[in-house]
Amino acid sequence: MKKFPRFSEYKVLVIRILLAYIFYFVARVLFYVYNQNLISIDSTFDFLKLCYHGLAFDTTTILYTNALFILFSVFPVIINTQKSFQKGLFYLYFSTNLLMYSANFIDFIYYRYTFSRSTRASLDTLENEQNKSELLFNFLLNYWHVFLLFFALAYIWILLYKRIKVKPVTEKPSFKYFATSTASFLIIITLCIGGIRGDFKKSTRPINMIDASRYVQNSGQADVVLNTPFAIIRTWNTNTFKKVNFASKATVDSLLIPIKQYNNNPPTKPNVVIFILESFAREYIGVFNKDTKIPDYEGYTPFVDSLAQHSLIFTNAHSNGWKSIHGMSSVLAGIPSFKNAFTSSPYAKQKIESLVSTLESEGYNTSFFHGAPNGSMGFLGFGNILGFDHYYGKNEYNNDADFDGVWGIWDEPFFQFFNKTLTQKKEPFMATMFSVSSHEPYKVPEKYEGKFPKGKVNINQCIGYTDYALKRFFEEAKKQSWYNNTIFILVADHGNTIAYDEYRKEFNRNTVPILFFTPNQKYVGVNDDFAQQIDIYPTLLDMIGYQKPFRSWGRSLISEKRVPPFVIKHSAKVYQYMCGNYICTFDGKKAIGFYDKEDKGMERNLIKQRNAEMDAIELRCKVFYQDYMERIIDKRLTTVK
């Protein structure tokens, strides 16, 4: 100690920081245990390799979290070992560490819905929730074991910390003490900076989320390498909206055709009713799975199955995001969400040409319905940006007897409210219903307990209930004068709990149904071409004979010949573009993988076998990305070229 002042303090500091590594390792193990059916890892050795690579990400998180604690622990003063000083360090250590550490436990459950670690955008979604306390209580009630694990580990962590004490030392000020303390302080701070960045190389950027994909065999493994606090830290102030220049404007306009105009049908003004069904994944709907050949498959939507027999359905459709608000922007405005959601970006508040604005220009009355407390999910705010004439939520329903206790009004009564409200409107009208009940905590009204099959996963009975609510809606809507002059659309916002291995495959996650129904059965059939949520907007304008130019990145599903069927989305830290015979993965600069269109698990990268079709697909992906970024940043989400 006399040869090297403060050695014992530094040793204790190292042990305290090592404790954080141990508990982050435990959290990683628990994360995998909770989500092992979604993440394929072949052996214990492979898992340990992922944990080893995860140390770099843990280091960044732990050093960020403990920056002040380390700073005060090694600061060159002589009071560091005093009891009061150490007590202050104790509270600083655990107030920061336990707050950040708790974020890992969120993804024990939340990962199964998003298939990625939570980020800053995940936190943003809570800002508009008026019933945060009810949601927290519901989460606590249903996932008590997660809370129990957290508090048990926190208790053990505190016990271990207290066992490693700094012995009080009375130091006299001396040149040696301050010289060695200052030198040690500078060395430790330098090492911390390197640990936070990931290395000391000037040529490399600080370690980021996408770097986790460097060490994996399949995309899901990257989430084992990562930890949730790291994902939140790295996305806290990031802005991924940046212009790129891959192709000329002429090339963009010819391949993407962002300004469209259809003259295939005579102008008409049918009513438009859109159901965006919460978590109503393609997996749960029997008629959409006839050709999947899934062993022991079960569906839970007898009404939608029957309606589909008289509808035009798309059995190879995908969502363009992974959250409810992403579904709203994709379906109604044709704006997908990628690495960061458009709706939570600095660019969301701008003039947006959409299904709302185009139909309003044709004299339509527009309205949005969502049975949750007004403002939930950010729907009210974005609905105001789109320009809906009316918003109907829990407030307008005004009967808490039908409140489910957590999210909103049960679907069956709210769908009846939807029908009654539409009947009072002047035609033509455009109305969107965003359902509520097919959602965690996966309950149905008490009077319907046992009526719907429990199924293979927790959401299945809720799907059955919402399907029944749809049946009841259509039974009543048929009696109304506006019914026969209406186009009905059914689509899901995203997927949810997965029962079948086929839907655990990377490119089959968040697959959705798309269904168009007209009472006169003008549009009927089954189409297995690639389709996506952003195609609904241009398809509807084509159906009603809208004659004017309009902005759209999607394509009409009933007549488009110039743009081939395609799907674009962001998943597993990369952009995914499916077209023709291949799935292209794109990192924002170049293609990093090509997979056969039937390789939905994306297991065999064919990039070394590049051909002309792959080159053409990469170019289509690039021009989409280029025009998307340019129009959003320049606030040109209208027909202005």
ZAMARGU-4260 file (C-alpha; in steps of 0.2 Angstrom, whole numbers, plus 5000, padded with zeros to 4 digits):
<rodrens>
0) 5000/5000/5000 | 5014/5012/5004 | 5023/5008/4988 | 5008/5012/4978 | 4995/5023/4987
5) 4976/5019/4984 | 4980/5001/4977 | 4966/4993/4988 | 4954/5006/4982 | 4957/5002/4964
10) 4956/4984/4968 | 4939/4986/4976 | 4933/4997/4961 | 4938/4983/4949 | 4928/4971/4959
15) 4913/4982/4960 | 4913/4984/4941 | 4916/4966/4938 | 4900/4963/4948 | 4890/4972/4935
20) 4898/4961/4922 | 4892/4945/4931 | 4874/4952/4933 | 4873/4957/4915 | 4879/4939/4910
25) 4865/4932/4921 | 4852/4944/4912 | 4858/4938/4895 | 4856/4920/4900 | 4838/4924/4907
30) 4834/4934/4891 | 4839/4918/4881 | 4829/4907/4892 | 4813/4917/4890 | 4815/4918/4871
35) 4824/4902/4866 | 4810/4897/4855 | 4813/4913/4844 | 4832/4912/4844 | 4841/4898/4836
40) 4857/4893/4845 | 4865/4876/4841 | 4875/4872/4857 | 4880/4878/4874 | 4897/4882/4866
45) 4889/4893/4853 | 4879/4902/4867 | 4895/4906/4877 | 4903/4913/4861 | 4889/4925/4859
50) 4891/4930/4877 | 4910/4932/4875 | 4906/4944/4860 | 4893/4952/4871 | 4906/4958/4883
55) 4911/4972/4872 | 4893/4979/4872 | 4892/4976/4891 | 4908/4986/4893 | 4900/5001/4884
60) 4884/5000/4894 | 4893/4997/4911 | 4905/5011/4908 | 4892/5023/4903 | 4881/5019/4918
65) 4895/5020/4930 | 4904/5035/4923 | 4901/5046/4938 | 4904/5032/4950 | 4921/5028/4943
70) 4925/5047/4942 | 4922/5050/4960 | 4930/5033/4965 | 4947/5038/4957 | 4947/5057/4959
75) 4963/5062/4967 | 4957/5068/4984 | 4961/5061/5001 | 4943/5058/5007 | 4938/5044/4996
80) 4940/5030/5009 | 4929/5039/5022 | 4913/5031/5027 | 4902/5045/5022 | 4910/5046/5005
85) 4909/5027/5002 | 4890/5028/5007 | 4887/5041/4994 | 4896/5030/4981 | 4885/5015/4986
90) 4869/5025/4982 | 4876/5032/4966 | 4881/5015/4961 | 4864/5007/4963 | 4853/5021/4958
95) 4861/5021/4941 | 4865/5002/4939 | 4848/4995/4944 | 4839/5008/4933 | 4849/5003/4918
100) 4849/4984/4922 | 4830/4984/4924 | 4829/4988/4905 | 4835/4970/4901 | 4820/4963/4910
105) 4808/4972/4899 | 4814/4962/4884 | 4812/4945/4893 | 4793/4948/4888 | 4793/4962/4875
110) 4805/4954/4863 | 4792/4941/4858 | 4782/4955/4850 | 4796/4966/4842 | 4809/4953/4839
115) 4822/4965/4843 | 4830/4974/4858 | 4820/4989/4864 | 4827/5006/4859 | 4823/5024/4863
120) 4809/5023/4851 | 4801/5009/4862 | 4801/5022/4876 | 4793/5035/4866 | 4778/5025/4863
125) 4774/5026/4881 | 4773/5045/4881 | 4755/5045/4874 | 4748/5032/4885 | 4736/5040/4898
130) 4734/5024/4907 | 4752/5020/4912 | 4748/5015/4929 | 4735/5002/4923 | 4747/4995/4911
135) 4761/4994/4924 | 4749/4985/4936 | 4744/4973/4922 | 4762/4969/4918 | 4766/4966/4936
140) 4751/4955/4938 | 4754/4944/4923 | 4773/4944/4923 | 4776/4944/4942 | 4791/4931/4939
145) 4800/4945/4930 | 4799/4957/4944 | 4803/4943/4956 | 4819/4939/4947 | 4824/4957/4946
150) 4822/4961/4964 | 4830/4944/4969 | 4846/4948/4958 | 4846/4966/4964 | 4846/4960/4982
155) 4860/4948/4979 | 4870/4961/4970 | 4868/4973/4985 | 4874/4960/4997 | 4889/4956/4987
160) 4894/4974/4985 | 4893/4977/5004 | 4905/4962/5007 | 4918/4971/4997 | 4923/4986/5008
165) 4936/5000/5006 | 4945/5001/5023 | 4946/5019/5029 | 4964/5026/5028 | 4970/5042/5035
170) 4981/5050/5021 | 4992/5065/5023 | 4994/5076/5008 | 5010/5072/4999 | 5017/5074/4982
175) 5018/5055/4979 | 5000/5052/4984 | 4994/5066/4972 | 5006/5062/4958 | 5001/5043/4958
180) 4983/5047/4960 | 4983/5059/4946 | 4992/5047/4934 | 4980/5033/4939 | 4965/5044/4936
185) 4971/5049/4919 | 4975/5031/4914 | 4958/5024/4921 | 4948/5038/4912 | 4957/5034/4895
190) 4953/5016/4897 | 4935/5020/4900 | 4934/5030/4885 | 4941/5016/4874 | 4929/5004/4883
195) 4914/5015/4878 | 4920/5017/4860 | 4924/4998/4858 | 4942/5002/4854 | 4955/5015/4852
200) 4956/5016/4833 | 4953/5033/4826 | 4948/5025/4810 | 4933/5016/4817 | 4917/5023/4824
205) 4911/5019/4841 | 4903/5002/4843 | 4885/5002/4838 | 4870/4990/4837 | 4873/4984/4820
210) 4890/4978/4825 | 4882/4964/4835 | 4878/4956/4818 | 4896/4953/4815 | 4897/4938/4827
215) 4881/4928/4823 | 4875/4914/4812 | 4858/4920/4811 | 4850/4937/4813 | 4841/4933/4830
220) 4858/4929/4838 | 4863/4947/4837 | 4850/4951/4851 | 4859/4939/4863 | 4875/4948/4859
225) 4867/4965/4863 | 4859/4971/4880 | 4844/4982/4881 | 4852/4997/4890 | 4865/4997/4876
230) 4851/4998/4863 | 4843/5012/4872 | 4859/5022/4875 | 4865/5020/4856 | 4848/5026/4850
235) 4845/5040/4862 | 4850/5054/4851 | 4852/5046/4834 | 4844/5052/4818 | 4845/5039/4805
240) 4836/5050/4792 | 4851/5055/4780 | 4851/5058/4762 | 4860/5047/4750 | 4863/5047/4732
245) 4863/5030/4723 | 4855/5035/4707 | 4849/5049/4696 | 4831/5056/4698 | 4827/5049/4682
250) 4831/5032/4688 | 4822/5034/4704 | 4806/5040/4694 | 4807/5026/4682 | 4810/5012/4694
255) 4800/5018/4709 | 4787/5029/4701 | 4784/5039/4718 | 4771/5050/4709 | 4757/5039/4703
260) 4742/5042/4693 | 4729/5028/4688 | 4715/5029/4675 | 4710/5011/4675 | 4692/5014/4683
265) 4679/5027/4681 | 4678/5039/4695 | 4666/5033/4709 | 4664/5038/4727 | 4661/5022/4737
270) 4663/5023/4756 | 4679/5016/4762 | 4680/5006/4779 | 4697/5000/4785 | 4700/4988/4799
275) 4717/4989/4806 | 4717/4974/4817 | 4728/4974/4832 | 4741/4959/4831 | 4730/4950/4819
280) 4744/4940/4811 | 4743/4930/4796 | 4747/4915/4806 | 4731/4915/4815 | 4719/4915/4800
285) 4715/4898/4792 | 4711/4904/4774 | 4728/4913/4773 | 4737/4897/4778 | 4730/4884/4766
290) 4746/4882/4756 | 4758/4883/4771 | 4758/4865/4774 | 4761/4868/4793 | 4758/4851/4803
295) 4743/4851/4814 | 4739/4869/4809 | 4724/4877/4818 | 4715/4894/4813 | 4705/4905/4825
300) 4695/4916/4813 | 4679/4907/4806 | 4671/4923/4801 | 4686/4930/4792 | 4688/4914/4783
305) 4670/4915/4777 | 4672/4933/4772 | 4687/4929/4762 | 4677/4917/4751 | 4669/4933/4744
310) 4684/4944/4744 | 4701/4948/4736 | 4714/4942/4748 | 4733/4943/4748 | 4741/4928/4756
315) 4759/4934/4754 | 4758/4951/4763 | 4769/4959/4775 | 4769/4973/4788 | 4781/4988/4785
320) 4785/4990/4803 | 4783/4982/4820 | 4772/4993/4831 | 4754/4999/4830 | 4759/5017/4825
325) 4770/5010/4811 | 4754/5001/4804 | 4744/5017/4805 | 4757/5026/4795 | 4760/5012/4782
330) 4742/5008/4779 | 4735/5026/4779 | 4749/5036/4772 | 4760/5023/4763 | 4775/5028/4774
335) 4784/5013/4781 | 4795/5013/4796 | 4813/5007/4796 | 4827/5008/4808 | 4819/5023/4817
340) 4800/5025/4815 | 4795/5040/4804 | 4781/5044/4817 | 4793/5047/4831 | 4806/5056/4820
345) 4809/5075/4819 | 4800/5074/4802 | 4783/5067/4806 | 4775/5084/4808 | 4774/5090/4790
350) 4761/5090/4776 | 4757/5072/4771 | 4748/5067/4756 | 4738/5051/4762 | 4722/5041/4760
355) 4715/5054/4771 | 4719/5070/4762 | 4716/5062/4744 | 4698/5056/4749 | 4695/5073/4758
360) 4699/5082/4742 | 4685/5071/4734 | 4672/5076/4747 | 4674/5062/4759 | 4671/5064/4778
365) 4685/5055/4787 | 4686/5048/4804 | 4697/5037/4815 | 4691/5025/4829 | 4701/5017/4843
370) 4694/5011/4859 | 4708/5016/4870 | 4710/5032/4880 | 4711/5046/4868 | 4729/5049/4862
375) 4735/5031/4866 | 4748/5024/4854 | 4751/5041/4847 | 4736/5039/4835 | 4727/5055/4840
380) 4743/5065/4836 | 4747/5057/4820 | 4729/5057/4815 | 4729/5076/4817 | 4744/5077/4806
385) 4735/5067/4793 | 4720/5078/4795 | 4706/5067/4800 | 4689/5076/4802 | 4684/5066/4818
390) 4693/5055/4831 | 4683/5043/4841 | 4691/5035/4857 | 4686/5029/4874 | 4681/5047/4878
395) 4668/5047/4864 | 4662/5030/4868 | 4658/5036/4886 | 4654/5020/4895 | 4667/5013/4906
400) 4656/4997/4909 | 4664/4991/4893 | 4682/4995/4897 | 4693/4980/4898 | 4703/4987/4913
405) 4719/4989/4903 | 4719/4995/4885 | 4702/5001/4880 | 4684/4996/4876 | 4681/4978/4871
410) 4680/4976/4852 | 4663/4969/4851 | 4654/4984/4859 | 4666/4997/4851 | 4663/4989/4834
415) 4644/4991/4837 | 4648/5010/4841 | 4658/5011/4825 | 4643/5005/4815 | 4631/5016/4823
420) 4642/5031/4821 | 4645/5028/4803 | 4626/5026/4800 | 4624/5044/4806 | 4637/5051/4794
425) 4634/5058/4777 | 4641/5048/4762 | 4654/5046/4756 | 4664/5043/4771 | 4681/5035/4775
430) 4683/5028/4792 | 4697/5018/4800 | 4694/5006/4815 | 4710/5001/4825 | 4705/4987/4836
435) 4710/4984/4854 | 4706/4967/4861 | 4718/4955/4852 | 4732/4961/4863 | 4741/4957/4879
440) 4735/4953/4893 | 4725/4941/4881 | 4709/4941/4890 | 4691/4941/4883 | 4675/4947/4892
445) 4670/4937/4906 | 4653/4932/4897 | 4663/4924/4883 | 4675/4914/4894 | 4677/4897/4886
450) 4668/4902/4870 | 4684/4904/4859 | 4697/4890/4858 | 4712/4894/4869 | 4723/4888/4855
455) 4742/4885/4855 | 4748/4902/4861 | 4740/4915/4873 | 4733/4927/4860 | 4723/4914/4850
460) 4707/4916/4860 | 4708/4935/4858 | 4709/4932/4840 | 4693/4922/4840 | 4685/4936/4850
465) 4690/4949/4838 | 4684/4938/4824 | 4667/4937/4832 | 4667/4955/4835 | 4669/4957/4816
470) 4655/4945/4813 | 4643/4955/4824 | 4649/4971/4815 | 4645/4965/4798 | 4628/4957/4804
475) 4623/4975/4809 | 4631/4984/4795 | 4622/4974/4782 | 4606/4982/4788 | 4612/4999/4784
480) 4609/5009/4768 | 4628/5013/4766 | 4633/4995/4766 | 4632/4990/4748 | 4641/5005/4743
485) 4657/5002/4753 | 4674/4995/4751 | 4680/4985/4767 | 4698/4982/4770 | 4705/4971/4784
490) 4723/4971/4788 | 4734/4968/4804 | 4746/4981/4811 | 4759/4968/4815 | 4762/4950/4821
495) 4762/4944/4839 | 4765/4928/4849 | 4771/4914/4837 | 4765/4896/4838 | 4773/4888/4822
500) 4791/4887/4817 | 4786/4893/4799 | 4782/4910/4807 | 4798/4911/4817 | 4808/4912/4801
505) 4815/4929/4799 | 4806/4934/4783 | 4789/4927/4790 | 4789/4937/4805 | 4776/4951/4805
510) 4767/4944/4791 | 4749/4951/4790 | 4733/4947/4780 | 4726/4960/4767 | 4708/4958/4762
515) 4697/4968/4751 | 4678/4965/4752 | 4664/4973/4742 | 4646/4967/4744 | 4644/4966/4725
520) 4659/4955/4725 | 4668/4965/4712 | 4685/4960/4718 | 4686/4942/4722 | 4701/4929/4722
525) 4717/4924/4730 | 4733/4932/4726 | 4750/4926/4732 | 4761/4940/4725 | 4771/4950/4737
530) 4761/4963/4745 | 4763/4975/4759 | 4753/4988/4770 | 4759/5003/4759 | 4751/4995/4744
535) 4733/4998/4752 | 4733/5017/4749 | 4737/5016/4730 | 4725/5001/4728 | 4710/5010/4735
540) 4713/5025/4725 | 4714/5014/4710 | 4698/5005/4715 | 4688/5021/4716 | 4695/5029/4700
545) 4704/5043/4708 | 4711/5052/4693 | 4724/5064/4700 | 4742/5061/4703 | 4747/5056/4721
550) 4763/5052/4730 | 4765/5033/4734 | 4779/5021/4737 | 4767/5007/4736 | 4759/4999/4721
555) 4741/4996/4716 | 4738/4977/4719 | 4724/4976/4706 | 4732/4984/4691 | 4750/4990/4693
560) 4761/4984/4679 | 4776/4996/4679 | 4782/4992/4697 | 4784/4973/4700 | 4777/4966/4717
565) 4789/4969/4731 | 4791/4970/4750 | 4802/4982/4760 | 4805/4982/4778 | 4818/4984/4792
570) 4822/4969/4803 | 4837/4961/4811 | 4846/4977/4810 | 4846/4978/4791 | 4834/4983/4777
575) 4825/4968/4768 | 4819/4970/4751 | 4810/4955/4743 | 4807/4955/4724 | 4807/4943/4710
580) 4816/4927/4715 | 4827/4935/4730 | 4827/4943/4747 | 4840/4957/4747 | 4847/4963/4764
585) 4854/4980/4763 | 4864/4990/4777 | 4860/5007/4771 | 4875/5008/4759 | 4876/4991/4750
590) 4868/4974/4748 | 4876/4962/4761 | 4866/4947/4757 | 4854/4938/4745 | 4843/4924/4749
595) 4831/4913/4738 | 4813/4919/4740 | 4809/4902/4747 | 4822/4903/4760 | 4811/4913/4773
600) 4823/4908/4787 | 4837/4918/4777 | 4849/4904/4781 | 4859/4903/4765 | 4867/4919/4759
605) 4869/4918/4740 | 4879/4935/4738 | 4894/4926/4731 | 4883/4920/4717 | 4877/4937/4711
610) 4868/4939/4695 | 4859/4952/4685 | 4843/4950/4694 | 4851/4952/4711 | 4860/4968/4704
615) 4843/4975/4698 | 4835/4971/4715 | 4849/4980/4724 | 4846/4995/4713 | 4827/4995/4716
620) 4831/4994/4735 | 4843/5008/4734 | 4831/5020/4724 | 4817/5016/4737 | 4829/5021/4751
625) 4835/5036/4742 | 4818/5043/4738 | 4811/5039/4755 | 4825/5048/4764 | 4825/5063/4752
630) 4806/5066/4753 | 4805/5064/4772 | 4820/5076/4775 | 4815/5089/4762 | 4796/5088/4768
635) 4790/5083/4751 | 4777/5069/4756 | 4765/5076/4743 | 4763/5076/4724 | 4777/5089/4723
640) 4791/5081/4713
</rodrens>
